[in-house]
Amino acid sequence: MIVSDGLGRLWLSFWTDGGVLYFKDGSSYAVTNYWLADGKLHYIASYGGENAVDQKDLDLQKTVDENAAQGLTFTLHPGPVVSGGAMVVPQ
């Protein structure tokens, strides 16, 4: 899947088990990819939609705890993770 970061840059992203993001407003989204850029948390929802929110809106502790309970490690990356775990980092 090719996604845009909203700044005219395109990223190549593959379907992965990215876990679930939990937000302070009580919402949660299953995601296939997520990354931080310019103070925003960008993510690809499991249904394919790309979104970006202020990173302060993420309930980081709940996200870490709930994903760990499912055996997933939650790590914020500076760019989308692509096939084989490599990251695309903006220059």
Buried (B, 14 or more C-beta within 10 A) or exposed (E): EEBEBEEEEEBEBEEBEBBBBBBEEEEBBEBBBBBBBEEBBBBBBBEEEBBBBEBEEBBBEBBBEBBEEEEBEBEEBEBBBBEEEEEBEEE
